[in-house]
Amino acid sequence: MTIKDIARESGYAVGTVSRVLNNKPDVSEKARKRVMEVVKKYNFRLNNNAKHLKQQVSSGIVIIVKGSQNMLFAAIVERLQKLIEERDYAFLIYYIGEQDNEVEQAWQICRERHPSGILFLGSDLEFFRERFAQIQVPCVLVTNSAQELGFENLSSVSTDDEAAAQAAVEHLIALGHRKIGVLGGFMEKSRAAHTRYAGCVRAFAEHGIPFSMEEQYMPALFAMSEGYEAMGRLLDRMPNLTAVFAMADVLAVGAIRAVRDRGLRVPEDVSVVGFDGIELGSYLTPSLTTIRQDREQIADRSVELLLSQIENRVSPEHELVPFRIISGESVRKI
């Protein structure tokens, strides 16, 4: 009789059985009672320490991260690792390209590693529609909503991207700006870019300000170098702009440098608002005005939802985490 046999007969995950045997508090009474019934039935005796039990827990939890330059993701991944280790699970992290197919990667990992669950940071919902049904393990989309997909093994924790982007543009409008450019992702590949763009459009419309995607929107990958190049193209196209909303702080950092290299000043000539609230923004000169996503709460809830699915087979949940505007020095009133 092994811990896996107990898990199989009790109907609970190996991780849940491990925590019951180690008398940990984060287990439901129903699960604890059922596991102990099986333990007593077979007179099972624990003769391995908690560390060895941890090593038996399947292949642990997999974290798939799209893109290697997303500082928000880096901060979230760091917290995810800490939380997962505290719950006695092993983990593996895979970094893929920003435009790669994360569901295809997950399918390969499931075939080779048999993980207990998967956390996705960065996601294209079209990839999920096409193939996610083949993935049977519990999963969570982190920073993106999966509610519209309706899969029984897919939860999500995210910020309301549309509302947050609208708030960012309205912040600029309230300060008198009308010639506003937008730096964002490629909407056919980035769900975040798509929803944030919708928020921008709604802000302009509700304030009666014309907006032309062809003139005012410049797509880019979420990286500082991409923000620099995209801002240069936007300035060529809109030499009279007074402000720019960047859909990621890394884009905003590149944009600020591009503005300066054109002999212009931030915020005297061009105001800049970012999105994410990464730590770097507060150390820039000028400090960055941005939409802050609560990365700690996003990470905490993502792990909690995933482990609830793994251990207690609960139904998927889709949570929105509040955002707020962080006022820095990169924006001025005109």
C-alpha positions in Angstrom: 0.0 0.0 0.0 1.5 3.4 -1.1 0.3 7.0 -0.9 -0.8 6.7 -4.5 -3.0 3.6 -3.6 -4.6 5.6 -0.8 -5.3 8.5 -3.2 -6.8 6.1 -5.7 -9.1 4.5 -3.3 -10.1 7.6 -1.4 -10.8 9.6 -4.5 -8.6 12.4 -3.6 -5.3 13.7 -5.1 -1.9 12.6 -3.8 -1.2 16.1 -2.6 -4.4 16.0 -0.4 -3.4 12.6 1.0 0.1 13.9 1.8 -1.3 16.8 3.7 -3.7 14.6 5.7 -0.9 12.2 6.6 1.3 15.1 7.7 -1.6 16.6 9.7 -1.6 19.9 7.8 -4.6 22.2 8.4 -5.4 23.2 4.8 -7.6 20.1 4.1 -11.4 19.9 4.2 -12.8 17.7 7.0 -14.6 15.6 4.4 -11.3 14.8 2.7 -9.5 14.2 5.9 -12.2 11.8 7.1 -12.2 9.8 3.9 -8.4 9.5 3.7 -8.2 8.3 7.3 -10.8 5.7 6.6 -8.7 4.2 3.9 -5.5 4.5 6.1 -7.2 2.6 8.9 -8.7 0.0 6.6 -5.3 -1.0 5.3 -3.4 -0.2 8.5 -1.1 2.1 6.6 1.9 3.5 8.4 3.7 6.5 7.3 7.4 5.7 7.2 8.7 8.5 5.0 9.2 12.2 5.9 7.3 15.1 4.3 10.1 15.8 1.9 9.9 12.3 0.4 6.2 12.6 0.2 6.6 15.8 -1.7 8.7 14.0 -4.3 5.9 11.5 -4.8 3.3 14.1 -5.9 3.0 13.4 -9.6 5.2 15.7 -11.6 3.9 18.7 -9.6 2.5 21.9 -11.1 3.6 23.4 -14.4 3.9 27.1 -15.1 3.8 28.1 -18.7 4.9 31.7 -19.3 4.5 33.5 -22.7 7.3 35.9 -23.3 10.6 36.4 -21.4 10.5 40.2 -21.0 7.3 40.7 -19.1 8.3 42.1 -15.7 4.8 41.7 -14.3 4.9 38.0 -15.2 8.4 37.7 -13.6 7.0 39.1 -10.3 4.0 36.8 -10.4 6.1 33.7 -11.2 8.3 34.5 -8.2 5.3 34.5 -5.9 3.8 31.5 -7.5 6.9 29.5 -6.8 6.9 30.5 -3.1 3.2 29.6 -2.7 3.5 26.2 -4.5 6.5 25.2 -2.4 4.7 26.1 0.8 2.0 23.6 -0.2 4.5 20.8 -0.7 4.2 20.6 -4.5 7.1 20.5 -7.0 6.9 22.8 -10.0 8.4 23.2 -13.5 8.5 26.5 -15.4 8.4 26.7 -19.2 9.1 30.0 -21.1 7.8 30.2 -24.6 7.6 32.9 -27.3 5.0 35.6 -27.0 3.3 34.4 -30.1 3.8 30.6 -29.5 0.9 28.2 -28.9 0.7 27.7 -25.1 -2.0 25.0 -25.4 0.1 22.9 -27.8 3.0 23.3 -25.3 0.7 22.2 -22.5 -0.4 19.2 -24.4 3.1 18.0 -25.0 4.0 18.5 -21.3 0.9 16.5 -20.3 2.0 13.6 -22.5 5.6 13.7 -21.2 5.3 14.8 -17.6 1.8 14.1 -16.4 1.5 17.2 -14.2 -1.1 17.6 -11.5 -2.1 21.0 -12.9 -1.0 23.9 -15.1 -0.9 27.7 -14.6 -0.8 29.8 -17.8 0.7 33.3 -17.8 -0.2 34.9 -21.1 -2.8 33.3 -23.3 -4.5 33.4 -26.7 -8.0 32.2 -26.2 -8.2 31.0 -29.8 -5.6 28.4 -29.0 -7.7 27.3 -26.1 -10.9 27.0 -28.3 -9.0 24.9 -30.8 -7.4 22.3 -28.6 -7.8 22.8 -24.9 -10.5 20.1 -24.7 -7.7 17.5 -25.0 -6.2 18.6 -21.7 -7.7 16.9 -18.8 -5.7 18.2 -15.8 -6.9 21.3 -13.8 -5.7 24.6 -15.2 -5.8 28.3 -14.4 -5.3 31.3 -16.7 -3.4 33.9 -14.8 -4.1 37.6 -15.8 -6.6 36.6 -18.4 -10.3 35.6 -18.1 -11.4 32.1 -19.3 -15.0 32.6 -18.4 -16.3 32.7 -21.9 -14.6 29.4 -22.8 -16.7 27.3 -20.4 -14.2 24.4 -19.8 -14.8 22.4 -16.7 -11.1 22.2 -15.8 -10.2 25.8 -16.5 -10.4 28.6 -13.9 -9.0 32.1 -14.3 -7.8 35.1 -12.2 -7.5 38.5 -14.0 -7.9 42.2 -13.9 -10.8 43.8 -15.8 -8.5 44.9 -18.7 -11.2 46.8 -20.5 -12.2 48.8 -17.5 -8.6 49.5 -16.6 -7.6 50.7 -20.0 -10.7 52.9 -20.1 -9.6 54.4 -16.8 -6.1 55.1 -18.1 -7.4 57.0 -21.1 -10.0 58.8 -19.1 -7.2 59.9 -16.7 -5.5 61.6 -19.7 -8.7 63.1 -21.0 -9.5 64.6 -17.5 -6.1 66.3 -17.7 -7.0 68.0 -20.9 -5.4 65.7 -23.5 -7.2 65.0 -26.8 -4.3 64.0 -29.1 -3.7 60.7 -27.5 -1.8 57.8 -29.1 -2.0 54.1 -28.0 0.8 51.5 -27.9 -0.5 48.0 -27.7 -0.1 44.4 -28.7 -1.2 42.6 -31.9 -4.9 42.1 -31.3 -5.2 39.0 -33.4 -2.7 37.2 -31.1 -3.1 39.0 -27.7 -6.3 38.8 -25.7 -5.0 41.5 -23.4 -4.4 43.9 -26.3 -7.9 43.2 -27.7 -9.7 43.9 -24.4 -7.5 46.9 -23.5 -8.1 48.4 -27.0 -11.8 48.0 -26.4 -11.5 50.0 -23.2 -9.6 52.8 -25.0 -12.2 53.0 -27.7 -15.0 53.2 -25.2 -13.2 56.0 -23.3 -12.9 58.1 -26.4 -16.5 57.4 -27.5 -18.0 58.3 -24.1 -16.2 61.6 -24.1 -17.1 62.4 -27.7 -13.4 62.4 -28.9 -12.7 61.0 -32.4 -10.3 58.1 -32.5 -8.7 56.6 -35.5 -7.0 53.2 -35.2 -5.0 53.7 -38.4 -3.5 57.0 -37.1 -3.5 56.6 -33.3 -2.8 52.9 -32.6 0.6 51.3 -32.9 1.0 47.6 -32.3 4.1 46.0 -30.8 5.3 43.0 -28.8 5.4 43.7 -25.0 9.1 44.6 -24.7 11.1 47.8 -24.0 12.8 47.7 -27.4 9.4 47.2 -29.1 8.0 50.2 -27.2 10.9 52.3 -28.3 10.5 51.5 -32.0 6.7 51.7 -31.9 6.8 55.1 -30.2 9.1 56.4 -32.8 6.7 55.3 -35.6 3.8 56.8 -33.6 5.6 60.2 -33.3 6.2 60.1 -37.1 2.5 59.5 -37.7 1.2 61.9 -34.9 3.7 64.7 -34.5 1.1 66.7 -32.6 0.2 64.1 -30.0 0.4 65.2 -26.3 0.0 61.9 -24.6 0.3 58.1 -25.1 -1.2 55.2 -23.3 1.0 52.1 -23.3 -0.7 48.8 -22.7 2.3 47.5 -20.7 4.8 49.3 -18.5 7.7 47.8 -20.6 6.2 49.5 -23.6 6.0 52.7 -21.6 9.6 52.5 -20.6 10.7 52.2 -24.2 8.3 55.0 -25.2 9.8 57.4 -22.7 13.3 56.8 -24.1 12.0 57.3 -27.7 10.4 60.6 -26.8 13.6 61.9 -25.2 15.7 60.7 -28.2 13.5 62.9 -30.4 14.5 66.0 -28.3 11.1 66.0 -26.5 10.4 65.9 -22.7 8.2 63.7 -20.5 5.7 65.0 -19.4 6.2 68.6 -20.6 5.8 67.6 -24.3 4.4 64.1 -24.1 2.6 62.5 -21.1 2.9 58.7 -20.7 0.6 56.3 -18.9 1.6 52.6 -18.5 -0.2 49.4 -17.5 0.9 46.7 -14.9 2.5 48.6 -12.0 5.9 47.0 -12.2 8.5 48.1 -9.6 10.7 49.6 -12.2 8.2 52.3 -13.0 8.6 54.0 -9.6 12.3 54.3 -10.1 12.2 56.0 -13.5 12.8 59.7 -14.0 10.1 60.8 -14.3 8.3 58.1 -12.3 5.6 56.3 -14.3 1.9 56.9 -14.0 0.4 53.5 -14.5 -2.5 51.0 -13.9 -1.4 48.7 -11.1 -2.5 45.1 -11.2 -2.4 43.5 -7.8 0.1 40.8 -8.7 0.2 39.4 -5.1 -3.6 38.8 -5.1 -3.5 37.4 -8.6 -0.8 34.9 -7.7 -2.5 33.9 -4.4 -5.9 33.3 -5.9 -4.5 31.5 -8.9 -2.7 28.9 -6.7 -5.7 28.6 -4.4 -8.1 27.9 -7.3 -5.7 25.4 -8.9 -5.2 23.4 -5.8 -8.9 23.4 -5.0 -9.5 21.8 -8.4 -6.6 19.4 -8.0 -7.4 18.3 -4.4 -11.2 18.7 -4.0 -12.4 18.6 -7.6 -14.4 21.8 -7.3 -16.0 23.6 -10.2 -14.0 26.2 -12.1 -14.1 29.8 -10.9 -13.4 33.1 -12.7 -12.3 36.0 -10.5 -11.6 39.7 -11.2 -8.9 41.4 -9.1 -9.3 45.2 -8.5 -6.9 47.6 -10.2 -5.9 51.2 -9.3 -4.2 54.1 -10.9 -0.7 54.9 -9.5 0.0 58.6 -10.1 3.6 59.3 -11.0 5.5 62.2 -12.7 5.1 61.1 -16.3 1.7 62.9 -16.8 0.8 66.6 -16.7 -2.3 68.7 -17.1 -2.6 70.8 -20.2 
